[in-house]
Amino acid sequence: MPPPPPPHCFARLLSQYRFALSRGNGTPPHPHAFPPLLKDCASLGLLPLGLALHLHAIVLGYFPCDPFISSSLLHMYSQNGDLASARRVFDQMPLPLRNTVVPWSAIIVAHSRAGDAAAAFSLYNQMRGLDIKPNSITLLALLSAAVSWLNHLQCLHASAIRHGFEADLVLANSMLNVYGTCGRPDLARRLFDSMPLRDIVSWNSMLSGYTRADGYVTGLIDLFRRMRVVRGIHPDHQTYGSLISCFTNTENGGGEVAIQSGKSVHALVVTSGVGLDAHVQTALVSMYLKFGRLNDAFLLFDQAQDHRDIVLWTAMISGLAQNDGADKALVVFSRMLNSGVMPATTTIASALSACAQLGLSSAGASIHGYVIRRRMPLDTAAQNSLMTMYAKCGHVRLCRCVFDMMQDRDIVSWNAVISGHAQSSHLAEAFILFRRLRLAQQRADTVTMVSLLQACASVGALHHGKSVHNFVIRHGLHLSISIDTSLVDMYSKCGDLEAARRCFVLMPHQDLVSWSAIISGYGNHGMGILALKMFDEFLSEGTQLNDVMFLAVLSACSHAGLVSEGLKIFNSMEEDYGVVPRLEHCACIIDMLCRAKKVKEALDFIKTMPSRCTPDVLGILLDACRTNGFVHLTEEVAKQIVTLRPESAGNYIQLANSYAAMRRWDGVGETWAQMRALGLKKTPGWSSIELNGTITTFFADHASHPRHGEMVSLSKILDGEMREISKSSAPKLYEISCWA
């Protein structure tokens, strides 16, 4: 519906209306006075005044006899969103007047503008059944309704040719645009080459069609070169915007070629004298961010200081969030708010995505609070981003609250809340939500299945994992490589290595991730030799290695005690394959040495590491020191961990346990006092087990289970058996005080 008119427009139109009623001398107005007034009512959104004109036309007997008044009423009602009144006007027209192209075009335009494409085409078929020839307005209205129906579009194209509209430039340009929107630039090019006349809109529509589809960069460049030599046609902002958007798509340009091509277009914009308007600047900023050229993007952004609109701000924030610049995205978002620019829902979604990447729940909650205070209506995509942010930051309850308050949910909404519960090991709630999804007539997709399989893998729920596998097969989702890889990972982590192997072998194509999953599965269950054999098979295929694969292989060596093999593979990473070891790879080596009781070697390795140790890596060394009797080193490592991560209660408990092992009770008391002073509390430990399809969760020092007594008795028996076994391999005590 059009926005309300300014008061002076309303006063002018009302004056014209009164004059038309009286014609200045008391005689009735001429029928020709009504269409211009109704047209103004349509453009200014004055439905009440249009209704008054309609009633007056009925009183004077002009409606429904006058075709121009009837068509103007149709247009006025449809423009104001009153499709029912428009249809009543059409139905009340006498047949001799209705069976002309003008009213039929008007009612088709009304349904097309209302988004009812099926009704628009149904009316067109009725019109053709009455042998009424369409005009260009009819075909233009149907084109806007045929955006997602290629067959209808081709029929309209044929109808335009049959009725002699080949030379209608506006109609041809609209067809070019719709062909491009349908992802068929080849058909658009065929039409373009057959056009007798072309203007700048024709060229830009064709270039835009190439931009929307993948694999047409060569055609786009050739067309642009042709355009530059055509007399009277000069590239404008839309032309350069299409070129930049094409090169931004790395699937079109590809790597360094795309970067150089995009920079060449930037130089061409500057030298051509066209100038950088908001559209071109936004496209260039998005391009440089996509290529990782953050400095160039910020330079352009700062140059646009005088005319930054919300589109440019949003492009900057979303581009940074999507290209490893989440921290900078939040800084830009803060600058935008301080400059007084009101964010759009897409801006909010991008800022929340940045918070999710950084794990900054406080920043995300602040943005949520800003939205509530401003009473900003968020669309479904922004609410999905809000849920994802809370889920990734570990606030599953808040994620669920947002989900429960949503009015419109799509599959992304369901996936966000299911994934949030799955990542927090709330498997039962994830499956309850999955059942609700199916009852809501939503179709589960690949992301849904992967989330459920990852949840089953995290808690070892083999029975539930098999039920998900059955669902995948029944609904034909097993053709996805991500689901196949998740099945391999789930069966591996649940201990069913035979099923994992079967899923891996049956995959139509194994990628790097699936190879890593099966190798990790064998390694985590102590089958290091078999894992290395699989690694050799992978190498024989000639696929490029990455850091994730090396992490899987080194972890396998660690679990299987293959120290020499693990060190050999670690040393070959950078030398033979060009993969620089990360902290995670170093942690695997430390874990491998500590498991082999080579604590001194692990300590020496830590001293040679290029990056500083994290609390998690030091935790591996701490466990090894405590297990192997390095008492004084245990205290020093525990202190170092507390220094690096003072907000964790678990680190203080580790330090207290170290003091207790040395019988230094004063240190134990001091550590607990520090915890109380900081207000730290230990999160209760818990574990879960699946038996006969039922998942049972146990918490430390919790005796509510009905068979608690039996479990404690069995635990004592097993503890005694393990102590007897360990007596034959009791570690010797060493003291190392050379911590640095």
N, C-alpha and C positions, 0 to 999 in steps of 0.2 A: 504494500500500500504506500502511496506517495507520502512524504512528510507534510505536516500541516503548513498551509501557505502563510506568508507574512501578512500582517493586518492590512497593509495598504493594497495588496493584491485582492484580498477578500472584498475590501470596500469598493475597489474599481469594478470587480466582477458583479457585485450586487447592484451597483449603479447601472451597469450595462443591462442587467436582467430587468430592472424596473423600467428602463427606457424601452426595452424590447416588448415588454408587456403592453405598454401604452402606445408605442410607436410615436410618442410625442403628441398625439392628437386624439387619443382615446380609442382608436381602431385596433382590432386584434393584430398581433405581430405576424409577420410573414413566416412561413415554414423555414425559410433559409436562415432566420435568426437563431434557430435552435442548435444546429450542429456546431457553430463556433463556441457557443456558451457551454455545451456539453463537453466539447474538447477541453476547454479550460477547467471544467469541473474534474475531468479525468486526470489532467496533468497536475492539478493543485490538490487533489484528494478531497474535494468538496462533495462528498456523497449526499449529505442532506439537501444541498442546493440542487444537485442533479436529480434527486427524487422529486423536488418541487417542480423542476422543469418537465420531468416525465409526466407528472399529474396534470400539469397545465397543457401539455401536448395532447393528452387524452381528452381533456375537457373541450379543447378546440377542434378535436377530430382529426388531428394530424397523425396520431399514432393509433393503430399500427399501419396506416396507409402509406406514409411517406418513407421510402427506403433509406434516405439519408439520415433522417431522424432516428429510425430504428437501428441503423448501423452505428450511429453515434452513441445511442443508449447502450448498445452491446459493448462498445469500446469503453464507455465510462464505467459500467458495472464491472467489467473484467479488470480494468486498471485499478479499481478500488478493492479487488479481491472478492467481489460478490458474484461468484460463478452461477449460483442458483438463479438470481435475478436476470443475469445475462441469458441463461437458457430459456427462461419464461418469456423474455422479450422475443427471442428467436421463434419459439413455438407459437406465439400469438400473431405473428406476421401472416398476412394472406398468402396463399400458395403462389399466386402470380408474382408477388414481390419477393417472396422468400427464395424462389427458385432462380435466383440470379447469383452471380459470383460474389457480390459485395457482402450480403449478410452471411453467406456460408464462410467466406474468408474471415469475417469478424468473429463468428462463433468458434472457428478453428483456432484463431489467434488467442481467444479467451482461454480455451482448454490447454493450449500449448504453454501460455504464460503461467497457468496454474500448475503446471507440471504433470498434467494428466495426458501423457503421450498416447496411451491406448485409445482414449476417447477422441483425441484429435485425429488419429488415423482412421478410426471408425467413421467419423463424420466425413472425412475426405472420401472414403469409399462410397458412402451414401451419396455424396455430391457427384462423384463420377458416375454412379448408377443412374443419376438423373440427367446425365450427358451435359453437365455444366462444366465448362472449360475453366481450369484454375488460372489465376493470375500470379504475378511474382510475389505478392503479399501472402497468398495461400502457401506457396512453396517455401518461402522464407520461414513462416511460422512452423511448418512441418519439419524443416531442417533442424531447428532448435530442439524439436522433440525427438529427433532421430539420432542423437549423439551416441547412444549406446546400442543402436540397432543398425548394423552395417547393411543388412539386406534391405531394410526400409530406405536407407540412404541411397543405395544403388537404384532402387525403383524410382525414387524421386528424381535422381539424375536422369534416368531414362525418360521420365515424364517431362522434365524440363526441355530435353532435346526434342521430344515428339511435339511439344506445343510451341516450339520456336523461341525458346529463351536462351539460346546459346550465347547471344551477344549481350545478355543482361549482366553487367559487370558486378553489381552488388550480389546477385544470386550466385554467380560463379565463385566470387570470393568467399561467400558463406559456405559453399560446398567444399572448397579447399580447406577451410578451417575445420569443418566437421570431419572430413576424411583424416586430417591430422590428429584430431582428438580421438578418433576411433583406432589410431595406431596403424593406419594404412597410407603412409606417405607415397607408396608406389602408385596407388590409385589417384592420389592427389596430383602426383607429377604427370600422370597421363592426361588428366583434365587440364592442368596448367599448360602443357605443351600444345593443347588443342584450342586454347583461348585466343580469339582474334584480337582482343584488347587486354592489356594488363596495366595496372597502376601500382603504386608503392604498396598498397594493401595486399595485392595479389602476391607480390614477391615476399612480403613479410609473412603472409599466411603459409606459403610454401616452405620458407625457412623454419618457421615455428613447427610445422609438421615434422620436418626432419629432426628437430631438437627433441621432440617428444618420444621418438622411437630410437632403439639401439641399432647400431651398425650402419648408420647412414651419414657418417661424418664426411666421407668422400663426396657424396652427392651434395651435401650442404656447401662444402667449399667450392665445388664446381659451379653451383648455382650462384653463389655470392660473387664469384669472378665474372660470370655472365652479367650479373646485375650491374656491376660497376661500369661496364662499357655500354650499357643501354642509354641512349640519349633521353634526357628528361627524367630519369630515375636516379635519385640520390639516396644512399643508405641513411636511415635515421636512427633514433634511439632504440626503437623496437628491433631494427635489423641487428644492431650490435648486441643488444640484449640476448637475442636468439643465438648468435654466434658464441657468446661467452657461456651461456647456459649449456650449449652443446659440448664445449671443451671441459666444462666443470664435471660432466659425466665421464669419469675415468674409463668406463666401459666403452665409450665412444672413442676418446682420444688415446688414453693409455699412457700413464707414466710421464716420463720426461717430454715426450712428444706433445702431450696435452698441455703441460706447463708452458713450453715455448710457444705453442700456438695461442694459448690464452694471453700471454704477455704481448704477442704480436698484435692481437686484436686490441688490447689496451693501448698500445702505441698508435694504432690506426685511428682509434677514437680521438686521441689527443691531437694528432696531426691533421685529421680531416676537418677540424673546426666544428664538429657537431656538439662537442662539449659533454660534460658528465652530468646528466640529470639523475634524479633519485633512482629511477629504474636501472640505469646502467651502473651506477655506483653500487647499488645493492647486489647486482649480478657479479661485479668484479670482486667485491668483498667476499661473497660466498665462494667464488672460484679460488681466491688466494687461501682462504681458510681450508677448503677441501684439499688443496695441494700442500697444506702444512706451512705456508708462507705467512706466519702470523704477523711479522713485522710489516710486510707489504699491506696486509689487511688493515692493521692499525693505522698505518700512514694514510691510506685512503679514507678510513673512518674519521680520522682527525681533520682531514681536509674538508669534510662535509659538515663541519661544526655548525654552520649557519642554517642548514636545511636538512637536519636529521629528522626523519619521520619514524613512526613506530615500526614500519616495515624494515628500515635499515637497522634500527636497534635490535629487532628480533632476529634478523639475519646474522648479526654479529654475535649475539648471545647463543643462538642455536648452533652456529658454525663452530664456535669455540667449544661448546659442550660436546659436539660430535667428533671433534678432532683433537682429543687429549689436552684440552685447555679449559677444563671445568672450573678451576680456580679463577682463571681470568674471566670466565663467563659470569661468575657471581660478582666480580668487581665491576664489570660493565653494567650488569643489572642494577647494582647499587648506584652507579653514576646516572643511569637513566632515571631512577626514582628521584634522585637529588635534583635533576634538571627539570622536574615537574612533568615528565612525559608519563601518561597513563598506559600501563602495559596492556597488551591484548592477551587473550587466553593462550595463544601460541607462545607468547613471551613467557608467561607463567609456566607453561609446560616445559620449556627449554631450561628455565632456571631451576625447576624442581629436578629435572634430569641431571643437571650439574651437581646438585646436592646429593643425589643418590650415588653418583660416581665417587664422590669424595667421602661418603658416609657421614655427612653433616646434617644430622637430624635436627639440630637446633636451628640452623639456617633454613631448612625446609619448613619447620614449624613456624618460623617467623614469616615466611612467605605465605603460608596458609593463614596465619593470623591477619596479614595485610589484606588478603582476599576477603576474609570474613568482615573485617572492619569497613572495607570499601563496598561491601555487598556486591562484589563482582560475580556475575553468573559465569560459572565455568562450564565449558562444553565437555563432552565425554572424554575426548583426548586428554584434556588438562586434568580431569579427575583421575584418569588412568595413571598419569605421571605422578600425581599426588600419592596414589596407592603404592605405586612402585617405589617411590622414595621412602615411604614409611616401612615397607617390607624389607628393602635392602639395608635399611638402618636398624633392623631388628625390632621395630615397633609393630608387631603383627596385629595387636588389638586396634591401634589407630588405623591401620590399613583396612581392617574389617569394618570399623565404624564408617569410614568414607564409602566403602562398598555398599553397606546397608542403607546409606542415605541417598545413593544414586537413583535417579528416576529412570534414566535410559542406560542400559548396559549392553556393550557389545562383547565379542569374544575376547578382545584384549582386556576388558575389565575382569572377566572371569579368570583369564590366565594370570593376571596380576595377583589376584587374591589367592588363587590356588598355589601359585608359585611361592608367594610369601609364606603361606603355612607350610609348604613343603620344605623350603629352605630352613625353616625354624624347627624342622623335625616333628611338626604337628601333623603326622600322617593321617590320623583318624579324621581330623577336621578337613584336611585336604580332600579326602574321599567323600565326605559328606557334601562339600561344595561341588564336587564333580557330579554327584547324583542330582543336586539342585540344578546344575547347568543343563543336564539332559532333560529334566522336567520342564525347564524354561524354553525348550525347543531350540536351544543353541547347539550348533554342531561343533564338537571338539576338534581341534586342529593339532598340528605337530607340536606346537609349544605346550599345549595342555598335556599331551602324552609324555613329553620329555620331562616336564615338571614332576608328574606323578612317578615316573620311573626313577628320577633322581632322589625323590623322597623315599621310595622303597629301598634304594641302594644305601641311603644314609643310615637307616636303622636296621638293615638286614631283613626286610620284610619280603621273603621269597614268595610266600603264598599270594600276597597282594600284587607283587610284581608280575606273577604269572597271570593273574586276572587282567592286569593292564595289557599284557602281551596278547591275551585272547581277544580283548576289545580291539586292539590294533589290527589284528588279522581279520576280524569280522567286518570291520569298517574300511578295509583297504588302505590303511595308513602305513603299512609296513614298507612301502616303496620309498620312504624318506630316509636318507642316509643318517640324519640326526637321530631319528627314532631307532634305527638299527644299531647305531653306536651306543645309544643309551641303554638298549637291551643288553649289549655285550657288557657294558659297565655294571648294570644292575645284577646280572647273573654272576659276574666275577666277584663283586663285593658281597653277594649273598652266599658265596661258597660253591655255587653250581658251575664249576669250570667247564664241564662237558657241554652244558647248555650254552654257555658263553662262546665256546669254540664253534658249536653248530650255527649260532646266529652270525658269527664272524664269517664262517665259510659260505653261508647262504647269501651274504650281502652281494648285490650285483657289482658293487664297486667299493673297495676299501680305500679310505683316505687316510691322511696322517693321524687324525684324531682316533679313528677306529683301530688302527695299529697300536697307538699308544694305550688305548683302553685294554686290549687283550694282553699286551705285554705287562701292563700294570697289574692286571688280574693274576697272571701267573706269578709275578714277583711278590705281590702282597701275601700270597699263600706259600711262600718259601720255595717255589719252583723256579729258582733263578736260572738253572741250566736251560730249561725249556723256554724261559723268557728271552735268554740270549740267543737261542736258536731261532725264535721268531724275529728277533732283531736282525739276525743275519739274512733271513728271508726278505725282510723289508729292504735291507740295503741292496739286495740283488735286483730289486725292481727299479733301482735308480731314482727313487723319489727324493726330493730335496728334504734334508733333515731340518728340524727346528728345535728350539730350546725345550718344548714340551716333551718331545720324544726322548731327548737325553734325560729329562727328569724322570720319566717312566723307567728307563733302563737303569739309571743309577739307583733308583728306589728298589728295583728288583735285586740288584747286587747287594744292597744294604740288608734287605730282609733275608737273603739267602747266605749271607756271610762271604760273598765272593769279593774279597778285598782287593786282590791283585787285579782282577778283571775290571772292577769298578774304577780303580785308580788309572788303569790304562785307558778306559773310555773317557774319563774326565780329562786326562791330559791330551787326548786327541780332539777334543771338541773344537778348540780354536785353531789348533795347528792343522788339522786335516779337513775340517768342515766349515771353518770360519764362523762358528757359533761362540760368542763370548759367554763364559759361565756367569750366571747370575747368583744372587745370594741363595736361592732355593737349591741350586746345584751344589754349592758349597755346604749347605746344611745336610744334604744327602751324604756327602763324603764324611762329614763329622759324625753323623748318625751311624754310618757304616763302620767307622773306626771304633766308635764307642761300643757298638754291639759286639765287636770282635775283641773288646777289652783292651784296645790300644789307646788308652786315654792320653798318654804322653804324646803319641803321634797326633791325636786330635788337637791337643793344645798347641803343638808346633804348627799344625795346619792353620789354626785360627790366627796365629801371629802373622802368617804370610798372606792372609786374605786381603784383597785390595779395598774392600768395603768394610765398614764397621759392623760388628756383630749386633744382631737384634736380640731382644729378650727370648724369642722363640728358639733361636739357635743356641743361645747360652743355656736354655732349659734342657736341651739335649745333653750338653756337657755336664750339667748339674746332676741329672739322673744317673749318668755314667759314673760320676765321681762318688755319688752316694752308694751305688750298687757295688762298686769295686773298692770301696774303703778309703778313698782320698779325702780324709776328714777335713783337714784345714783348707784344702782347695774348694771343698764344698761350700764352706762359709764365704770365701772370697767371691765365688761365682754367684751365690745367692744375693750377696750385697750389691754386686754389679747389676743384677737383674732388677732389684728394687730401685736402684738409682735410675735405670733407663725407663722403667714403667712403674712409677710410684702410686698410680691410681688403682692398681690391681691387688685385690685382697689375696689372691692365690700366691703372689710373689712373696708377701710377708709370711704366709703360712709355710712356704718352702724354706725361708730363712729361719723361722722358728724351729722347724724340723731339723735343720742343720745344727742349730745350737743344742737341740735335745740329743742328737746323735753324739755330740761331744760332752754331754752332761753339763752344759753351761746353762743352768736354769735361770741365771740372771738375764742372759741374753734372750731366753724365751719370753720372760716376763716383759722385758723392754720392747720386744717386737710386738707383742700383743697390745701393749699400751699405746704404741704408735698407731696401730690399726684402729683402736678405739678413738684416739684423738682425731684421726682423719675421717672417722665415720664410715669405715670400710667394713663390709660384711661379706663373708664367703658365700658364694652361690652354692646351694646344695648339689652334690654330685648325683647323677642319675644315669640309668641305663635302661634299655628296653630289649625285649625278646619277643619274637613271633613264634607261636606254637599253635598248630591246627587252625591257622587263619586269625588267631586272636593275638593282639599286641598287648603285652603287659609291661608297664613302666615301674621301675624300682628307684626309690630315692634313698640316699645314705641315711642311716639311723632311723629308718621308717619301718615300723612293725605292723602295718595295717593289713598286710596280705593274709588271707585265711590260712595259708599253708606256710606261714612264716617259720614256725618251729621246725618243720621238716627241712626247710631250706637251710636254716642255720646249722642243723645237725649234719647235713650232707656237706656243707661248706667246711665244717671243722674236720670231717674225715678227709676231704680233698686237701686241706691245708696241711694236715699231718703227713699225708703221702708225699706232697711236694717237698716238705722239709726233709724227709728221709732221702729223697732223690738228690736234693741240693747239698747234702753233707759231703758227698763224694767229690763235689767240685766247688768247695767253699773258697772264696777269693781271699788272697792275702791282703794285708793292710799296708798301704804305702802312705807316705806323707810328702806332698809336693808343695813348696811354698814359693814357687817361681812364677806366680801369676802376674801378668802385665797387661 
